[in-house]
Amino acid sequence: MALTRNLVCILIIGLLFSAVTIKAQSSKGKSGNGPGKPAEGFGVITGTLHDATTAEPIAYGNIFLLRIPDSSMVTGAISDTRGRFTLDKLPAGNYILKLRFIGYKTTFIPSINISASNADIQLGEIKLQAKVASLSEVEITSQRSMITNNLDKKVITVDKNMAVGGGTATDIMENIPSVSVDADGNVSLRGNTNITLLIDGKPSSQAGIATSDVLNQIPANAIESIEVITNPSVRYDPDGTSGIINIVMKKKALQGFNGMISGNAGTGDKYNGSLNLNFRQEKFNIFLGADGRMNHMKTSLDNKRTSDYNEIKSVLLQSQSGNMRRDMYNLNGGFDYFVNTRNTLTISIQHRNMSFGSQGNMHNSDYDGNEILQRYFERYTDNTRSVKSNDYTLSYKHLFPQKGREFTNDIIFNTNQMDNGSDIRQQDYSSDGGTSIGIPLLQNNTALNDNNLLTLQGNYVYPKEEAGRIEAGYKAAIRDMKMRYDYSNFNDSTGSFVTREDLKNHYDYKDQIYAIYGLYGNSIGEFEYQAGLRFEQVWTRSKVALDNKEYNSSYSSFYPSLHTQYKLGNEWELQFSYSRRVERPSPRELNPYIDYSDSLNIETGNPALKPEYSNSIELGVEKYWDKSSLSSSLFYDNTHNSVEDISRIGSNNITITMPMNIGKNQSYGVELVGSSNPAKWIRINANLSVFREITGAIPDQNIPGSDRISWSSKLNTTFNPWKDGTLQLIANYSSPTRSSQEFHKEQYYADASFRQDFLKNKLSLTLRLTDIFNTRKFSETTYGNGFTTESRRYRESRVLYIGFQLKINNYNKKIPKDQGSNENGEGDGF
């Protein structure tokens, strides 16, 4: 009841806050000379700064208003994180607008006249060109179109630079600098899987959906760009010790009707398609989207476990071949309502439906120390899992008359239900494998999870004089999760399944997170800085029904951040950043539920897990030449209470894996990202990341510490052999890696794709081949106290896709300049 009251109270407060703000601003707009009519001598200039090539917004750009004819400065501003700026309270007169940002050519907009009849100047989208003196405009487009470095993030443009026809967000992640994807679809950044995934600045999976499931559901051609934020500021959630990856979706605001339709087919029974429509009039912008995917693949698994528990030697061999399917569809829609030029309401709804299945027969052979077979059995598993989720979002944005001042507020409600079922048949056989022994063991396992999450968040930006600004915000997140796991065995005497009460797991989890933060940013000459502090209070409560145990915790913490940037001259830029972050245990990690999917290798949660905290420092230098650029970063991370999955072997020769806090973890390294245009028809982007990771020992488990150096590299080469034709070759390599117990072998693979555009880029045909040489396999070795396990996994990865993309009414075209002040840019998140 207390949680329900909190939900209702926070919802009412958020709605009242938005309503009061709208009412107050509406009242202000009605005073004076009537709605929308400025007072005599009052002038406002608004606009948005964008990169001329990537169309990404330019944050923290400098705007100066100069008086004609003496060019004396009247006032100035700095663009916000969406590239927007506002100059207000301007007297009548003639002016010149000067726009400047590090790495871009200074731009002037002359002949701006403000008078009583022309007081509201809307410049819309203003494009700044990259400052590379000896390069033509076409060549600038080639060099800077893939990666853009902002004060606190790297922006990787997807739309024109990655020919990922038929792919998903997972395929894009595999080609992002310093990002890796493992066999299960888990994403890591600089070797660390503790990341936070955002979509348009909002959490993607806090309602209980796995990040890998979300990434596999997003079509690659629906993504505008990827933002990699290794040291996020305090406006973002501190979750994810290695950083944040934000997926920016395509959302157009062109007047009238426009859209895009695409379809792809791949070998091995793989199909996907998407439809995005947009309709805009003066007061409304309506958007609808739908996409679907069918993906069937072959899988295999081989394990070899050698143990000498209690000096008794044994060898376990496991082998399985099977099939996996991923079928899913997504529906989304909503609208922006432009109350006036300063107030916008957005309502959006998204429905996800995902269905997964896998079938496989595991062959298990148990040998003694003399290599004599002691037992052979087969375990066939037919597993199904479905996820249905709904996201509801209400957003409000107000632009104040004062330059750069704005308030945004979001109310987000996520709900999803996961239904999982497994049918298992286990049969023992004679040593020759030909004769069955006894009757088969039949099992039926079910899981039903309900997850609900309510989020309220607000952000207020107040610019100060001399191009400085203050930013403050809040966030409240309340989650309620129920997990129900049941096991049943078939009873031959009754002819029915009987529930195993001793294995039943009913787990309830609730948490509440409340946060406030503040930021201050300014620039002194060529030096820019941004410093902030965030405070969070967390309450968690969980209960295991079987033994009626409750686990409650309450903790609070401060999270500071600092970002600086300095232009050294001669196209050199220096950046420094610091942040403190946290990785909280997930409900799945805390739940003591035991997973018996593999009866000889079981997994369980750990209710005693503590959050892990990290402090990260990064120093970066950027250099631009005529036809090349190089970005280099030194980074250091110090993590306390680091969490890893730890495996041990029991007296029954069964391996048990459980997450544990292993103590302190340090990592440091260097990252290089280079781009070059040796000719107009070729573009090369390369990335190299080298890091050292030091992990402490775990004496209780007799596990020594580890000290290892790992590296990864990516090479992306794009050719334009003829007009509107693009050929792309991508190569990836990851060196062997090591954690406390696991050693992962190297991985390497190559992809190729070709795209041809027709009808003035309205129609595109794509051909794409993944894992050209079929080298992508996953091998690892786990070292434990008294055992060693070698594993090899394979999932079908060499696939040939063919597809098309059709744009309706210039879907890629940007909003006209006279509508710039109404553009609803995507948020940065919290």
N, C-alpha and C positions, 0 to 999 in steps of 0.2 A: 504493500500500500504506500509506503514512504517513497519508493521509486516512482510509482505512478503519479503521486502528488508533485514530485520534482519535475517530471516530464511535463505535466500540465502547466505548472508555474513558469518554467523556462519558456515554453511555447507561447504563453500569453505575454510574458515580458518582451520576447522578441517581436511579436506582432504589434504590440503597443508601441515599442520603440520605432519601428518602421512607420506605423500609422501617424504617430506624433510628428516625426520628422517630415513626412510628406505634407501633413496639414500645415506645419509651420512654414515650410517653403512655399506652399501654395498661397498662404496668406500674404507672404512677402511679395509674391509675384502680382497680387491684385492691388497693391498700393501704388500710389504715384499716378502715372499717366495711363493706366489701364493694362490689361494682360499683354505681356510680351513687348510692351513699348517702353524703351529706356527713357530716363529723364534727360533733360537738355544737357549736352556736354558730357554725357556718360557713355563710355565706349568699352567694348569687350572684344578681344581677339582670341579665338580658339583654334587649335590644330593638333595634328598627331604626327610625330616623327617616325619614319620607317626607313629601313635599309632599302636602297633602290633595287637591290638584287634579290634578297631573300624575302622582302616584304615584312620582316620581323620588326616589331616596335623597338625603338631606341630609347632606353631608359637613361635618365640623368643627363640628357642633352641640355646644352645651355642656349637660352633664348634671350636676345637683347632687342629692345625697341629703341631705335635711334630717331632723333628729330631731324627733319629737313629744314634748313639746308646745312646746319653746322655739324650734323652727325653726333650730337651730344646724346648721352644715354638718358632715356626717360625712365625706364623700369626694366626689369628682367625676370626670368623664371627658369625653372628646371623641369624637364619632362618627367612624368611619373613612370612607374614600371610598365605601363601600357603605352608609353610614348606620348601621352597627351599633355598639353599645357594650356594655361589660360592666363591672359593678361586683362585686367579689368580696371575700372575707375580711371579711364583714359580720357583726357580732355580732347576737344575737337582739334584737328590739325592733320598735317601730312607727315607720314612716317616711313621708315625703312625697317624691316625686320631682319635681324641677323641670327643665324642658327649655326651652332658649332658643337662638335663632339669629337673626342679623341679618335683618330684613325679615319676621319671623314673630311671631305672638302667643306670648307665654310660656305654656307649658302645664304644669299640675300634675296629678300622679296621686297621689291621697291613699290613706290606709289600706293601706299595704304592710306586711304583718306577716311577719317572719322568725322562725322557730322551728326546733327540731330536726326537726320533722315537716314543715316547710314552708320548706326552705332554698333551693330552686332556683326562683326566680321568673322565668318566661318571659313577657314583656310582648308579644312579637311585634311587629307593625307599629304604630307610633305616628304618627298623622297630625298635622302642624303646619299651622295655617291662616296664610295671608298676612296681614300686619299692615297693613290699610287700614281706618282707624277707621270711616269713615262708609259703608262698603260692606257690603251684605248678603252672606251666604255664597254666594248664587247668583252675585252679581256678581263676587265674588272669583274664582270658577271661570272666568268669562269672561275676566277681565283677565289672569290669570297662567297660563293653561293652555297657551299656545303656547311662550313662551321663558322659561327660568329661568337666572339667572346665578349660577354658583358661583364659588369662589375662583379656579379656573384654567380654567374652560370655560363655554360657553353650551350649554344643553340645549334642543333644539327638539323638542317632543312631536309625534308624527306621528299616533298612533292616532285621536284625535278631532278633529284640527284641519286635516288635509289630506285632502280627499276625492279620493284619487288612485286611484279604481277603475280597474283595468286597467293601472295604471302600474307602473314599476319604481323602483329606488333612484335612477336617473338623473333621473326626473321629480321626485322629492323634492328632489334636489340643486339643481334649477333654481329652487326656491322658498325656499332657505335664504339668510338674509342674508349678503351679501358673497361668495357662491359663484356661479360661472358655469360653463356647460358649452358646449364648442364643437361644431363639426360632426362631429368624430370621437368625441365622447363624453368628451373629456378634461376633467377638472374643475380649475378654478382657484379660488384663494382670494385675494381682493383683487388680482386680476390676475396671480397667480403660480401656475403649474401644478405647482410642486414641493411636492406635498402627500404625506402618508402616509395611506393608507386602512386603518382597522382595522375588524374585525367582532367585536363583543363583546370589545374590548380586545386582540384578537390580529391579527397581520398577515394581510391578505387576499390578497395576490398576490406574495409574495416567491418563490414557487416558479416564477415565470415567466409567470403569467397577467396580461394587461393589466388595469389598473384599470377601464377602460371596459367590458371584457367582464364583469367581476365585477358591476359596478353594473347592467348590463342583465339580469343573471340573477336578481337579488333582487327578489321581488314586493314592491310598496310596502306591501301590507296585512300583511306579515310583520314589519314594522319597528315597534318600540316608540318609539324616539326617535333623534335625531341629536345627537351631541356635537361642537361645533366648538371646537377648542383651538388658538388662534392663537399662544400662548406656552406650550408644554407644559413640565411639570416634568421632572426628570431620571429619574423612574420610567418615562418613555416613551422609546422609541428616538429619537435625535436626527435621524433621517432626515426630510427634507422641510423645506426652508427657510421655507416659508410656514405650516406648521403641520400639524395632524392633524385628520382627520374620522373619528370613531368611530361606526359603525352599531350600535345596540343592538337585538338581535332580541327578539321576543316569546318568552318562556319562562315558562310558568306552573307553579305548585307547589300547586295546589288538590288537596285530598284526593280520591281516587277518579278517575273517568274524565272527561276533558273534551277539547275540541278545537275546531277551526274549519275550515271548508271554504269555498272561494270559486271563482268562475269569472267570466270576462270575455270579451267579443267586441268587436272593433273593425272599422271599415270598412277595406277594402283587405286583407282576409285576415290578420287579426291576432287571435290567441286565446291565452288563458293561464288557468291554474287552479292551485290549491294546496290542500294538505291538511296540517293539523298536529294531532297527537294527543298527549295526555299522560295518564299513569296514575300515580298516587301512592298508596303505602301507607306504613306507618310507617317501614320501612327503605329503601324504594326509590322513586325517581322515574324513570319511563321516558318518553322522548320520541321521537317519530317525525315525520318531515316529508317531503313530496314536493311538487314544483312543476314545471310545464312551461310552455313558451312557444313560440309560432310567430308570427314577425313578418316580414312581407314588405313591402317599400317600394320606391317609385320614386326614382331618383336622377338628377341631371344635373350636368354640369361644363362650364364654358367658360373657356378660357385665351386670353390675348393677350400674347405676349412680343415686345417691340420691342428690338432690339439693334443696336449699332454697334461690334461687336468688331473691332479693328484698322481702324476707320473704314469698315468694310463694313456697310451698313445692311441689315437684314432684319426681317421680321415673320412670326411663327409664330402661326397660329390653330388652336386645338384645341377640339373640341366632342364631348361624349359624353352619351348618354342610356342608362340601364340600369336594372337591378333588383338589389335586395339582399335577402337573407333571413338571418334569425337564428332558428335553432331550437335549443332547449336544454331540458334537464331536470336536476333536482337531487334527490338522495336523501340524507337525513341521519337519524341516530338515535343514541341513547345512553342512558345511565342514570346517575343519582346514587345512590351507596350510602352511607347514613348509618351509619357504623360505630357511632357513639354521638353524643351531643349536641355533641361537640367535634371530631369527625373525619369528613370527607366525601371519598369518592373519586368522580371523574367520568370516564367513558369515553365518547367520542363519535367517530363516523365520518361523513364526508361525501364523497359522490361527485358530481362535476359532469361533464356531457357536453354539449358545445357544438358546434354545427355551423353554419358560416357559408358563404355563397356569394354571388357577384356576377357578373353578366354585363353587358358593355357594349362598344359599338363606338366607338372613338375616331377621329374624322375630323381629319386633320392636313393643313394647307395652309401651305406655306412660300413667302413672297413676298420679292422683292428690294426695294431702296430705291425703285424706280420702280413698286411695287405690281404687278409682273408675277409670276404664279404660276410658281415654279420646280419645285415638287414637290407632289404630292398622294397621300397613301396613307391606308388605313384599317387600324386595328389592333384586332382583336376579341379580347377576353380573357374566358375562363371560369375563374373562380378559386374554389376550394373550400378550406376550412380547418376542421379539427376539433380540439377540445381535450378531453382526458379527464384528469381530476385526481381525486386522493383525498387527504383530510386525515384524519389519525389523531391524537387528542388524549387524553392521560392526565393528569388534574389531581388534586392532593391539597390539601386545606385543613384546617388544624388551628387551633382556637380554644383558647387557653390560659385557665386559670382567672382569670388576672389581667385586669383590665379593659382591653379594646381590644387585647390582645396576640394576634397571629395570625401564621401562616406558611402561605404558599401555594407550590406548585411545579407546573410544567407541563412535560410532554414532548410535543412536537408534531412530527409527521413529515408533510411535504407532498411529493407526487410528481405530476407531470403530464407528458403527452406531447402535443405539437402536431404535426399532420401537415398540410402545406399543398401544394396542387398547382395549377398554372396551365397551361392550354392556350391558346396564342396563335397567331393567324393574321394575318399582315401582308401586304397586297397593295397594290402601286403601281398608279396609274391615270393616264390621260392628263389633260391640263389641264381638259378638260370633264367629267371624272369618269365618262365613259361606257365607256371601253375600258381593260381591264386590261393591264398591262405586265409581261411576264415571268411566272414562276411564283411562287406565294405562298410566303412564308417561314413555316414551321411550327416552333414552339418548344414545349418542354415543360419547365417548371421545377418542381422539388420541394424541399421543406424538411421535415426531421424533427428536432424538438428534444426532448430528454429532460432534465427538470429535477428535482432532488431537494434537499430542504432539511430539515435536522434542527435543531430549536430546543429548548433547555432554558432555563428561566427560573424564578427563585424570588424571593419577596418576603417580608420579615420586618418586622413592625411591633411596636415596643416602646414603650408609653406611659410617660411620665414623670409625676411629680407636677405639680400646678398646671396640668393640662390640656395639657401639652406631650407630644410624642411623637417618637421616632426611627424612621426607616424605612430599610431597607437591602435591596439585592437584587443579583442577578447575571443575566447572560444570555450564552448561547453559541449561535451560529448558524453552521452549516456547510453550504455549498451546493456542489453539483456539477452543472454544466450541459454538455450536448453539443449542438452545433448542426451540422446537415448540410444544405448547400445545393448542389444540382446543377442544371446547365443542359444541355439537349439540343436539337440542331437536326435537322430531318428531312433525310435524305440521299436524294435522288431516285434516284440510281443503285442504291443498296442497298435502297431501300424501307423503311428503318428509321430510328429516332432514334439519333443519335451524341452521346455525352457531350462537352461542351466542357471539356476538362481545364484550359484556361487560365482558366476562370471558376469552377471548383469552389471551394467554400469549406467547409472542415471546421474548426470552431472549438470548442475546449474551454476552459471557464472554471470556476475554483474559487475560492471565498473562504471565509475564516473570520473571524468577528467575536466578540470576547470583551469583556464589559463588566461593571463593578461600579459601584454608585452608593450614595449615602447622602443622606437627607433629614432635616431637623429642622424641626418646626413647633410653634408655641405661640401663645398669645393673652395680651395684656396689656390688661385692660379691654375696650374696644371695638375694639382693634387686633389683627389676626391676621396672622401671617406664616409663610412656609414657604420654606426655603432648602435647596439641594441641589447636589451635585457628582457628575458621572458621568465615568468614564474608560473609553475604548475602545481596543483594539488590533485592527488589521485587517491581514490578509494576503490578497493576491489573486495568482492565477496564471492566465495564459491562454496558449494556443498556437494558432497558425495552421498547419495541416498542409501547405498548398500550398507555402509557402516555409520551413517548419520554424522559424518565429520564435516565441520565447517573450517574454512581457511579464509581469514580476513586479513587485510593489510591496508595501511594508510601511510602515504609518504608524500613529501613535497620537495621541490628542487628549483634552483635558478639555472637558467641557460643563457649565457652571454654569447654575443657574436660581434665580430669586427671585420669590415671589408675596406680595403684601401686600394687606390690606383693612382699611379703617377706617370706622367708622360716625360720620358727622359730626353726626347728630341731625336731627330733623324729616324723617325718611325720605330722607336723603342718605347715599350710600355712595361711598367713594373706593377705587379699586383701582389697584395698580401691579405690573407684572411685567417680567421680563427673562429671556431665554434665549439660548443659543448653539446653533446647529444646523448640520447638514451635509446636502448632497445629493450622494450618491456616484454616479458614472457607472454606468448599467445595462450589463449584458453586451451588449445590443443596440446601445447607443451606442458601446461599445468595439470591437465586432466590425468589422473592415475589409471585411466582405461588401458587395458592390455590388448594389443592387436595381435591376433593369432592367425593372420592371413598365411603366414609361413610358420608352421608348427615348430620348426627347429630354429627359427630366428625371429623372436618376438620383440615388440616395441611397446614402450609404456611412457607415460608422462611423469612429471616430477612437481608436486604441489609446493615444494620448498624452493623452487627457482626464484632468484632475485634479479632485478633489472641490471643490465650492464650499461655502464656510462663510459663515454669516450670524450677525449679532448683532441681536437684536430687542428693542425697548423698547415698552411699551404703558402708557398711563395712562387709566383709565376712571372715569367718574362716573355714578352711578345716582340717579334721583330718582323718588319715588312720590307721586302725588296721589290724590285720592279715586277717580277713575275712569280714571286714565291713569298711564303710566310712561314714562320716557325713559332710555335707556342711551347714553352717548356715550363714544367712545374716540379718543385720539390715539395713533398708532402710527408707529414709525420702524424701518427695516430697512436694514442695511449689509451687502452681500454681496460677498465676494472670490472670484475665479476663476469668476465667473458664466458659465453655459453657455447658448449659443443656437445654433440651426441657422443656418449661414451658407451662402449660395448664391453661386456664381460661374459664369461661362460660359467654356467651353473653346474651343480653336481649331476644333473640329468643330461649333461652334454648339450644343453640348449643355450643359444646366445641371446642375451637380453640387452637391448639398447635403450638408453634413457638420457635425456638432456641434463647436463650438470654445469654448475658454475665452476670453471677451472682456474679462476684467479686472474692474473694480469696478462695482457696481450699487447705487444708493441709491434708496430709496422712503420716502415718509412721507405721512400723510394723516389724515383724520378719518372716523369711522363713527358714524352715528346709528341707533338702533333704538328705535322708539316703539310703544306699544300704548295703545289707548283703547277704552272702552265707553260711548259716548254714550247708549246705551239697552240694556235687557236683551236685546233681540233682535238686536243688531248688535255685532260686534267688528271693530276695525280694527288691523292690524299693518303698519307701514311701515319701510323701511330705506333709508338713503342712505349710500353710501360714495364718498368723493372722495380720490384719491391722486395724487401726483406721482412719476414715476419718471425717474431720471437714469442713463443708460448711457454708458460711456466709448467712445471711438473705437477702431477697429481699423485701424491704419495699414497693416498688411500687405495688407489687402484693400481699402484705399482707402475704408473705410466710416466716415463721421463719427459722432460720438456723438449721442445723442438726449436730449431733455428734453421730457416731455409730461405733461399733466394729464388724467386720465381719471376717469370717475365711473359709478356704476351705482345703480339704485334698483329697489325692489320694493314693490308694494302688494298686500296680502292682506286682502280684506274678506269677512267671514262673516256671513250673515244666518240667523236662525232664525224663519222666517215663521209657523210653527205648531209644535205639539208634535212632537218627534222628526224634524223636517224641517230640513235644512241646505243652504243655497245659498252657494257660495263663488265669488268672482271674484278672479282673480289677474292682475296686470299687471307686466311686466318690461321694463326699458330698460337697455341698456349703451351708453355713449358710444363714439365711435371710440377705438381704442387704437393704440399705436405701440411697436414693438421696434426693435432695431438696424437691421433691413432691412425689416420688414413694417409695413404700415398696414392696420388692420382697420376696416371701416366699422361704423357703429352697428347695433345689433340691438334689436328690440322685438317683443313678442308678448303675447297675452292668452289665458288659459284660463278655463273655467267648468265647474263641477261641481255636482251636486245629489245629496243622499243622503236617503233616507227610511228610518227605523228602524221595525221592527214587533216584536210579541211581546216587549215589554219589552227592546228592543235586542238580541234574539237573532238577528233577521234584518234585513239591510240591503240595499236596492236602490240602485244608483248609476247616474248618467248623467253622462258627462264628455266635454267637447269641448276638444281641445287646439288651440292656434294658431287662434283663432276667425277672424281676418281673413287668415290665410294670408300673414303678413308675415315669417315666420322664414326668412331666407336669409343666407348667409355670403359676404361679399365682402372681398377683401383685395388689396393691391398690394405686390409685392416689388421693392425698389430695390437693384440691385447695380452692380458696377463694369462699365459698358458695356451694361447691359440693365435693362429694367423689365418685370415680369410682372403682369398684371391677371387675377385669378381670381374666378369666381363659382361657388358650389356650392349645391346644393339637395337636401334629403332630405324626403320626404313627411312633413309634420308636422301637417297638419290632419286629425285622426282623431276619430271619434265612438265612444266606448266605452259599453257597457251591461254591468252586472255585478251580482253578488249576493255576500253574505257571510253564512254561517250559523254561529253559535256553539253548540257542544254543551256542555250543562251549565255555562253561565255561564263561558265560557273567559276572560273579562276579569276575573273575580273574583279578588281577591288571596288569599294564603294566610291561614288562620285565625290568630288571635293565639296560640293555644296551640301553634302549630307554628313560630312566628317564628324560634326559634334554629336551626332546621334549614334555613332558606331559603338556597339557594345563589345569592347575588347574583352578577351578572356582574363580571368583573375589570376593572381599569382599564388593564391592559396595561403594557408596559415601553418 
